[in-house]
Amino acid sequence: MVVVRRLMGDVLRRHRVEQGRTLREVSAAAQVSLGYLSEVERGRKEASSELLAAICQALDIPLSEVLREVSEDMVRVEAAAVGALTEVSRPVRPRDVVAVV
């Protein structure tokens, strides 16, 4: 089962690290506690839409971009899960695979 908060945390962390920024820098810019931001990045806390917007603003990336990346990651995870299941049970038919847009 895909846990969306983990995928969200992975995407946020990826952007922060790509920017060469620390948790402390982003938490200060987003006005979120360092501990809470850390929990969000690790997928242990489910951030509200307001909190996500603040973190995205601090990272200077549109929330829509983060959500798109989470969606793409989810498609990959689900496809891998379907692949693992079908190897054991049956072949995948094209109509079995659904893309999330």
URLIN-V517834 format. One record per run of one state. SS is the DSSP state (a for helix, b for strand, c for the rest). FROM is the first residue (numbers start at 1). TO is the last residue. Records with the same first field share a line. If there is no record, write none. Layout:
# URLIN-V517834
SS: FROM-TO ; FROM-TO
This chain:
# URLIN-V517834
c: 1-3 ; 19-22 ; 31-33 ; 42-48 ; 60-62 ; 89-93 ; 97-101
a: 4-18 ; 23-30 ; 34-41 ; 49-59 ; 63-88 ; 94-96
